Amino acid sequence: MKAICVYCGANPGATPLYGDAARMLARAMVEENIALVYGGGNVGLMGIIADEVLRLGGEVTGVIPSALVEREVGHTGLTRQFIVKDMHERKAMMAQLADGFIAMPGGMGTLEELFEMLTWSQLGIHAKPVGLLNVDHFYDGLVGFINHAQTQGFVRPQHAALMMVEAEPNALLQRFRGRAA
């Protein structure tokens, strides 16, 4: 596992626990010599995890659409920064650069990116691990919904199992090592 794409909020969230978890994930990744691939922003949890990986001496690759650079939310101190045309190009490039995907707490964009990677895995487009970092039970409702969709016959058990859920970064990375494509 050389690089993991982390999806997370462009806001810091309502509790400092989310920022703490971003820093913990950054530390765990740097300790394992895993580079960060992310959306290239300097705000919210995105900025926190990128800054921490850099502070600890790790590599950070950002992929950001030009419209967001124009809004001045692009991080300027990254190891590598790709400025792309649009969100479709951004997501495709991040998927190509990463060996796995982690969703931290975030909003609609984070959820959309998470479900796209789960769907691609389900369809056999990639065989990379996909996980939720369930900080302070943030994703309990989502995990419950996936279980509900499974019991109602809309999600097969093997597809529900594609989404690894852990509360601690080290536990999630350990599971990723066991499933790396």
Accessible surface in RSA format (square Angstrom, percent):
REM  Atomic radii and reference values for relative SASA: ProtOr
REM  Chains: A
REM  Algorithm: Lee & Richards
REM  Probe-radius: 1.40
REM  Slices: 20
REM RES _ NUM      All-atoms   Total-Side   Main-Chain    Non-polar    All polar
REM                ABS   REL    ABS   REL    ABS   REL    ABS   REL    ABS   REL
RES MET A   1    61.67  31.9   6.64   4.4  55.03 131.0   9.33   7.9  52.34  69.3
RES LYS A   2   168.15  82.0 162.86  99.9   5.29  12.6 107.05  96.4  61.10  65.1
RES ALA A   3    11.74  10.8  11.74  18.1   0.00   0.0  11.74  16.5   0.00   0.0
RES ILE A   4     0.00   0.0   0.00   0.0   0.00   0.0   0.00   0.0   0.00   0.0
RES CYS A   5     0.00   0.0   0.00   0.0   0.00   0.0   0.00   0.0   0.00   0.0
RES VAL A   6     1.91   1.3   0.00   0.0   1.91   4.6   0.00   0.0   1.91   5.2
RES TYR A   7     6.44   3.0   3.80   2.2   2.64   6.9   5.03   3.8   1.42   1.7
RES CYS A   8     8.99   6.8   0.00   0.0   8.99  21.1   0.00   0.0   8.99   9.7
RES GLY A   9     8.19  10.1   0.00   N/A   8.19  10.1   8.19  22.5   0.00   0.0
RES ALA A  10    53.56  49.2  41.42  63.9  12.14  27.6  41.42  58.3  12.14  32.1
RES ASN A  11   108.15  74.6 105.41 101.9   2.74   6.6  21.31  51.3  86.84  83.9
RES PRO A  12    77.25  56.3  75.59  68.9   1.66   6.0  75.59  62.4   1.66  10.3
RES GLY A  13    45.95  56.7   0.00   N/A  45.95  56.7  27.14  74.5  18.81  42.1
RES ALA A  14   110.02 101.2  64.96 100.2  45.06 102.5  77.16 108.7  32.87  87.1
RES THR A  15    34.73  24.7  30.71  31.1   4.02   9.6  23.98  32.2  10.75  16.2
RES PRO A  16   108.02  78.7  95.77  87.3  12.25  44.5 107.51  88.8   0.52   3.2
RES LEU A  17    83.33  46.4  81.55  58.3   1.78   4.5  81.55  57.3   1.78   4.8
RES TYR A  18    26.81  12.5  26.81  15.3   0.00   0.0   5.40   4.1  21.40  26.4
RES GLY A  19     4.94   6.1   0.00   N/A   4.94   6.1   4.12  11.3   0.82   1.8
RES ASP A  20    61.55  43.1  59.22  58.9   2.33   5.5  20.67  48.6  40.89  40.8
RES ALA A  21     8.37   7.7   7.79  12.0   0.58   1.3   8.22  11.6   0.15   0.4
RES ALA A  22     0.00   0.0   0.00   0.0   0.00   0.0   0.00   0.0   0.00   0.0
RES ARG A  23    93.77  39.4  92.16  47.0   1.62   3.8  35.72  48.8  58.06  35.2
RES MET A  24    93.54  48.4  86.98  57.6   6.56  15.6  63.94  54.4  29.61  39.2
RES LEU A  25     0.00   0.0   0.00   0.0   0.00   0.0   0.00   0.0   0.00   0.0
RES ALA A  26     0.00   0.0   0.00   0.0   0.00   0.0   0.00   0.0   0.00   0.0
RES ARG A  27   107.83  45.3 107.77  54.9   0.06   0.1  34.80  47.6  73.03  44.3
RES ALA A  28     3.89   3.6   2.89   4.5   0.99   2.3   3.31   4.7   0.58   1.5
RES MET A  29     0.01   0.0   0.01   0.0   0.00   0.0   0.01   0.0   0.00   0.0
RES VAL A  30    34.70  22.8  22.02  19.9  12.68  30.6  24.62  21.4  10.08  27.3
RES GLU A  31   122.61  70.4  83.88  63.5  38.73  92.2  44.06  85.2  78.55  64.1
RES GLU A  32    66.54  38.2  41.79  31.6  24.75  58.9  20.00  38.7  46.54  38.0
RES ASN A  33   134.02  92.4 119.70 115.7  14.32  34.5  29.75  71.6 104.26 100.8
RES ILE A  34     7.36   4.2   4.39   3.3   2.97   7.2   5.20   3.7   2.16   5.9
RES ALA A  35    17.17  15.8  13.84  21.4   3.33   7.6  15.58  21.9   1.59   4.2
RES LEU A  36     0.08   0.0   0.00   0.0   0.08   0.2   0.00   0.0   0.08   0.2
RES VAL A  37     3.63   2.4   3.63   3.3   0.00   0.0   3.63   3.2   0.00   0.0
RES TYR A  38     0.06   0.0   0.03   0.0   0.04   0.1   0.06   0.0   0.00   0.0
RES GLY A  39     5.63   6.9   0.00   N/A   5.63   6.9   2.92   8.0   2.71   6.1
RES GLY A  40     0.00   0.0   0.00   N/A   0.00   0.0   0.00   0.0   0.00   0.0
RES GLY A  41     0.25   0.3   0.00   N/A   0.25   0.3   0.25   0.7   0.00   0.0
RES ASN A  42    68.09  47.0  46.32  44.8  21.77  52.4  12.22  29.4  55.88  54.0
RES VAL A  43    54.58  35.9  50.00  45.3   4.58  11.0  54.58  47.4   0.00   0.0
RES GLY A  44    15.48  19.1   0.00   N/A  15.48  19.1   2.47   6.8  13.01  29.1
RES LEU A  45     2.70   1.5   2.70   1.9   0.00   0.0   2.70   1.9   0.00   0.0
RES MET A  46    22.49  11.6  22.49  14.9   0.00   0.0  10.54   9.0  11.95  15.8
RES GLY A  47     3.13   3.9   0.00   N/A   3.13   3.9   3.13   8.6   0.00   0.0
RES ILE A  48    43.09  24.5  37.65  28.0   5.44  13.1  41.19  29.7   1.89   5.1
RES ILE A  49     0.00   0.0   0.00   0.0   0.00   0.0   0.00   0.0   0.00   0.0
RES ALA A  50     0.00   0.0   0.00   0.0   0.00   0.0   0.00   0.0   0.00   0.0
RES ASP A  51    76.01  53.2  71.18  70.8   4.83  11.4  27.81  65.5  48.19  48.1
RES GLU A  52    17.34  10.0  16.31  12.3   1.03   2.4   1.57   3.0  15.77  12.9
RES VAL A  53     0.03   0.0   0.03   0.0   0.00   0.0   0.03   0.0   0.00   0.0
RES LEU A  54    50.22  28.0  34.55  24.7  15.68  39.4  34.87  24.5  15.36  41.3
RES ARG A  55   161.01  67.6 124.60  63.5  36.41  86.7  74.88 102.3  86.14  52.2
RES LEU A  56    44.53  24.8  19.58  14.0  24.95  62.7  24.74  17.4  19.79  53.3
RES GLY A  57    67.42  83.1   0.00   N/A  67.42  83.1  33.78  92.7  33.64  75.3
RES GLY A  58    17.70  21.8   0.00   N/A  17.70  21.8  10.26  28.2   7.44  16.7
RES GLU A  59    84.58  48.6  81.82  61.9   2.75   6.6  25.77  49.9  58.80  48.0
RES VAL A  60     0.04   0.0   0.00   0.0   0.04   0.1   0.04   0.0   0.00   0.0
RES THR A  61     4.38   3.1   4.38   4.4   0.00   0.0   1.31   1.8   3.07   4.6
RES GLY A  62     0.00   0.0   0.00   N/A   0.00   0.0   0.00   0.0   0.00   0.0
RES VAL A  63     0.00   0.0   0.00   0.0   0.00   0.0   0.00   0.0   0.00   0.0
RES ILE A  64     0.69   0.4   0.69   0.5   0.00   0.0   0.69   0.5   0.00   0.0
RES PRO A  65     5.45   4.0   5.45   5.0   0.00   0.0   5.45   4.5   0.00   0.0
RES SER A  66    42.86  36.2  42.76  57.1   0.10   0.2  23.20  49.4  19.67  27.6
RES ALA A  67    57.21  52.6  54.81  84.6   2.40   5.5  56.00  78.9   1.21   3.2
RES LEU A  68    38.72  21.6  38.72  27.7   0.00   0.0  38.72  27.2   0.00   0.0
RES VAL A  69    51.70  34.0  45.62  41.3   6.08  14.7  45.62  39.6   6.08  16.5
RES GLU A  70   138.33  79.4 107.07  81.0  31.26  74.4  50.63  97.9  87.70  71.6
RES ARG A  71   173.73  72.9 149.18  76.0  24.55  58.5  50.22  68.6 123.51  74.9
RES GLU A  72   148.83  85.4 126.97  96.1  21.86  52.0  46.42  89.8 102.42  83.6
RES VAL A  73    39.29  25.9  39.29  35.6   0.00   0.0  39.29  34.1   0.00   0.0
RES GLY A  74    11.64  14.4   0.00   N/A  11.64  14.4   5.37  14.7   6.27  14.0
RES HIS A  75    24.63  13.5  19.71  13.7   4.92  12.6  16.43  16.9   8.20   9.5
RES THR A  76   143.18 101.8 103.43 104.9  39.75  94.7  76.96 103.4  66.22 100.1
RES GLY A  77    46.12  56.9   0.00   N/A  46.12  56.9  31.04  85.2  15.08  33.8
RES LEU A  78    25.54  14.2   0.34   0.2  25.20  63.4   0.68   0.5  24.86  66.9
RES THR A  79    65.75  46.8  31.96  32.4  33.78  80.5  36.83  49.5  28.91  43.7
RES ARG A  80   104.96  44.1  99.15  50.5   5.81  13.8  52.77  72.1  52.18  31.6
RES GLN A  81    60.31  33.7  28.78  21.0  31.53  75.1  26.61  56.6  33.70  25.6
RES PHE A  82    70.51  35.3  67.99  42.1   2.51   6.5  70.51  42.7   0.00   0.0
RES ILE A  83   103.86  59.1  71.39  53.2  32.47  78.3  71.39  51.4  32.47  88.1
RES VAL A  84     7.66   5.0   2.82   2.6   4.84  11.7   7.60   6.6   0.06   0.2
RES LYS A  85   156.05  76.1 133.10  81.7  22.95  54.6  83.62  75.3  72.43  77.1
RES ASP A  86    48.08  33.7  45.06  44.9   3.01   7.1  27.66  65.1  20.42  20.4
RES MET A  87    82.81  42.9  81.55  54.0   1.27   3.0  77.65  66.0   5.16   6.8
RES HIS A  88   139.79  76.4 133.44  92.7   6.36  16.3  89.39  92.1  50.40  58.6
RES GLU A  89    72.37  41.5  66.21  50.1   6.16  14.7  33.04  63.9  39.33  32.1
RES ARG A  90    13.99   5.9  13.99   7.1   0.00   0.0   0.26   0.4  13.73   8.3
RES LYS A  91    17.41   8.5  17.41  10.7   0.00   0.0   6.75   6.1  10.66  11.4
RES ALA A  92    53.82  49.5  46.95  72.4   6.88  15.6  48.29  68.0   5.54  14.7
RES MET A  93    48.08  24.9  45.94  30.4   2.13   5.1  47.29  40.2   0.79   1.0
RES MET A  94     1.18   0.6   1.18   0.8   0.00   0.0   1.18   1.0   0.00   0.0
RES ALA A  95     8.28   7.6   7.57  11.7   0.71   1.6   7.84  11.0   0.45   1.2
RES GLN A  96   144.38  80.7 117.34  85.8  27.04  64.4  41.53  88.4 102.85  78.0
RES LEU A  97    66.24  36.9  48.94  35.0  17.30  43.5  52.40  36.8  13.83  37.2
RES ALA A  98     0.98   0.9   0.00   0.0   0.98   2.2   0.05   0.1   0.93   2.5
RES ASP A  99    49.38  34.6  47.67  47.4   1.71   4.1  11.28  26.5  38.10  38.0
RES GLY A 100     0.00   0.0   0.00   N/A   0.00   0.0   0.00   0.0   0.00   0.0
RES PHE A 101     1.15   0.6   1.03   0.6   0.12   0.3   1.15   0.7   0.00   0.0
RES ILE A 102     0.12   0.1   0.00   0.0   0.12   0.3   0.12   0.1   0.00   0.0
RES ALA A 103     0.39   0.4   0.01   0.0   0.39   0.9   0.01   0.0   0.39   1.0
RES MET A 104     0.00   0.0   0.00   0.0   0.00   0.0   0.00   0.0   0.00   0.0
RES PRO A 105     4.27   3.1   3.69   3.4   0.59   2.1   4.09   3.4   0.18   1.1
RES GLY A 106    18.33  22.6   0.00   N/A  18.33  22.6  10.17  27.9   8.16  18.3
RES GLY A 107    43.22  53.3   0.00   N/A  43.22  53.3  36.16  99.2   7.05  15.8
RES MET A 108   164.46  85.2 156.36 103.5   8.09  19.3 135.31 115.0  29.15  38.6
RES GLY A 109    42.53  52.5   0.00   N/A  42.53  52.5  33.77  92.7   8.76  19.6
RES THR A 110     6.05   4.3   3.31   3.4   2.73   6.5   0.01   0.0   6.04   9.1
RES LEU A 111    55.57  30.9  55.43  39.7   0.14   0.3  55.57  39.0   0.00   0.0
RES GLU A 112    80.87  46.4  71.30  53.9   9.57  22.8  57.90 112.0  22.98  18.8
RES GLU A 113    16.92   9.7  16.27  12.3   0.65   1.5   2.32   4.5  14.60  11.9
RES LEU A 114     1.07   0.6   0.99   0.7   0.08   0.2   1.07   0.8   0.00   0.0
RES PHE A 115    69.60  34.8  69.26  42.9   0.34   0.9  69.59  42.2   0.01   0.0
RES GLU A 116    43.05  24.7  35.96  27.2   7.08  16.9  14.85  28.7  28.20  23.0
RES MET A 117     1.01   0.5   1.01   0.7   0.00   0.0   1.01   0.9   0.00   0.0
RES LEU A 118    18.51  10.3  17.54  12.5   0.97   2.4  17.86  12.5   0.64   1.7
RES THR A 119    61.48  43.7  60.77  61.6   0.71   1.7  37.92  50.9  23.56  35.6
RES TRP A 120    60.44  24.3  60.44  29.3   0.00   0.0  46.07  24.6  14.37  23.3
RES SER A 121    12.98  11.0   2.18   2.9  10.81  24.9   0.00   0.0  12.98  18.2
RES GLN A 122    88.49  49.5  67.54  49.4  20.95  49.9   3.37   7.2  85.12  64.6
RES LEU A 123   117.43  65.4  85.16  60.9  32.27  81.1  90.12  63.3  27.31  73.5
RES GLY A 124    62.86  77.5   0.00   N/A  62.86  77.5  31.69  87.0  31.17  69.8
RES ILE A 125   106.88  60.8  75.55  56.3  31.33  75.5  82.04  59.1  24.85  67.4
RES HIS A 126    23.01  12.6  11.73   8.2  11.29  28.9  20.77  21.4   2.24   2.6
RES ALA A 127    63.23  58.1  54.28  83.8   8.95  20.4  55.74  78.5   7.49  19.8
RES LYS A 128    41.82  20.4  41.59  25.5   0.23   0.6  28.57  25.7  13.25  14.1
RES PRO A 129     0.00   0.0   0.00   0.0   0.00   0.0   0.00   0.0   0.00   0.0
RES VAL A 130     1.61   1.1   1.40   1.3   0.21   0.5   1.40   1.2   0.21   0.6
RES GLY A 131     0.00   0.0   0.00   N/A   0.00   0.0   0.00   0.0   0.00   0.0
RES LEU A 132     0.00   0.0   0.00   0.0   0.00   0.0   0.00   0.0   0.00   0.0
RES LEU A 133     0.25   0.1   0.25   0.2   0.00   0.0   0.25   0.2   0.00   0.0
RES ASN A 134    15.24  10.5  13.88  13.4   1.36   3.3   0.84   2.0  14.40  13.9
RES VAL A 135     9.97   6.6   8.67   7.9   1.29   3.1   9.97   8.7   0.00   0.0
RES ASP A 136    82.09  57.5  53.52  53.3  28.57  67.6  10.78  25.4  71.31  71.1
RES HIS A 137   130.69  71.4 119.45  83.0  11.25  28.8  80.98  83.5  49.71  57.8
RES PHE A 138    81.17  40.6  53.53  33.2  27.63  71.9  60.50  36.7  20.67  59.1
RES TYR A 139     4.22   2.0   3.66   2.1   0.57   1.5   4.22   3.2   0.00   0.0
RES ASP A 140    67.91  47.6  58.50  58.2   9.41  22.3  30.93  72.8  36.98  36.9
RES GLY A 141    60.15  74.2   0.00   N/A  60.15  74.2  46.43 127.4  13.73  30.7
RES LEU A 142    33.44  18.6  25.14  18.0   8.30  20.9  28.72  20.2   4.72  12.7
RES VAL A 143    37.24  24.5  37.24  33.7   0.00   0.0  37.24  32.4   0.00   0.0
RES GLY A 144    36.21  44.6   0.00   N/A  36.21  44.6  30.14  82.7   6.07  13.6
RES PHE A 145   120.80  60.4 115.21  71.4   5.59  14.5 119.33  72.3   1.47   4.2
RES ILE A 146    19.16  10.9  19.16  14.3   0.00   0.0  19.16  13.8   0.00   0.0
RES ASN A 147    78.18  53.9  77.08  74.5   1.10   2.7  24.11  58.0  54.06  52.3
RES HIS A 148    99.42  54.3  94.72  65.8   4.70  12.0  58.44  60.2  40.98  47.7
RES ALA A 149    11.21  10.3   8.95  13.8   2.26   5.1  11.21  15.8   0.00   0.0
RES GLN A 150    57.20  32.0  47.59  34.8   9.61  22.9   6.43  13.7  50.77  38.5
RES THR A 151   107.57  76.5  71.58  72.6  35.99  85.8  73.91  99.3  33.66  50.9
RES GLN A 152   104.87  58.6  81.65  59.7  23.23  55.3  14.64  31.2  90.23  68.4
RES GLY A 153    67.61  83.4   0.00   N/A  67.61  83.4  34.33  94.2  33.27  74.5
RES PHE A 154   171.23  85.7 138.59  85.8  32.64  84.9 142.63  86.5  28.60  81.9
RES VAL A 155    38.01  25.0  31.59  28.6   6.42  15.5  35.72  31.0   2.29   6.2
RES ARG A 156   151.57  63.6 148.57  75.7   2.99   7.1  35.97  49.2 115.59  70.1
RES PRO A 157    84.99  61.9  80.53  73.4   4.46  16.2  80.99  66.9   4.01  24.9
RES GLN A 158   105.33  58.9  94.04  68.7  11.29  26.9  55.43 118.0  49.90  37.8
RES HIS A 159    37.80  20.7  30.44  21.2   7.36  18.8  14.70  15.1  23.10  26.9
RES ALA A 160    17.52  16.1   8.47  13.1   9.05  20.6  10.89  15.3   6.63  17.6
RES ALA A 161    70.69  65.0  47.34  73.1  23.35  53.1  58.72  82.7  11.98  31.7
RES LEU A 162    27.48  15.3  26.01  18.6   1.47   3.7  26.77  18.8   0.71   1.9
RES MET A 163    16.67   8.6   6.97   4.6   9.70  23.1   6.65   5.7  10.02  13.3
RES MET A 164     8.15   4.2   7.93   5.2   0.22   0.5   8.05   6.8   0.10   0.1
RES VAL A 165    42.57  28.0  28.36  25.7  14.21  34.2  28.36  24.6  14.21  38.5
RES GLU A 166    44.44  25.5  40.62  30.7   3.83   9.1   3.98   7.7  40.47  33.0
RES ALA A 167    62.00  57.0  47.99  74.1  14.01  31.9  47.99  67.6  14.01  37.1
RES GLU A 168    93.03  53.4  92.64  70.1   0.39   0.9  43.43  84.0  49.60  40.5
RES PRO A 169     4.19   3.1   4.19   3.8   0.00   0.0   4.19   3.5   0.00   0.0
RES ASN A 170    94.54  65.2  90.84  87.8   3.70   8.9  31.31  75.4  63.23  61.1
RES ALA A 171    38.34  35.3  28.80  44.5   9.54  21.7  36.50  51.4   1.85   4.9
RES LEU A 172     0.00   0.0   0.00   0.0   0.00   0.0   0.00   0.0   0.00   0.0
RES LEU A 173     1.35   0.8   0.81   0.6   0.54   1.4   0.81   0.6   0.54   1.5
RES GLN A 174   115.62  64.7 111.42  81.4   4.20  10.0  21.94  46.7  93.68  71.0
RES ARG A 175    99.10  41.6  89.43  45.6   9.67  23.0  35.35  48.3  63.75  38.6
RES PHE A 176     0.55   0.3   0.55   0.3   0.00   0.0   0.55   0.3   0.00   0.0
RES ARG A 177   111.44  46.8  89.21  45.5  22.23  52.9  54.64  74.7  56.80  34.4
RES GLY A 178    75.20  92.7   0.00   N/A  75.20  92.7  38.51 105.7  36.69  82.2
RES ARG A 179    77.46  32.5  66.44  33.9  11.02  26.2  42.07  57.5  35.40  21.5
RES ALA A 180    49.14  45.2  22.02  34.0  27.12  61.7  22.02  31.0  27.12  71.8
RES ALA A 181    93.56  86.0  20.29  31.3  73.27 166.7  55.74  78.5  37.82 100.2
END  Absolute sums over single chains surface
CHAIN  1 A     8841.4       6844.1       1997.3       5046.9       3794.5
END  Absolute sums over all chains
TOTAL          8841.4       6844.1       1997.3       5046.9       3794.5
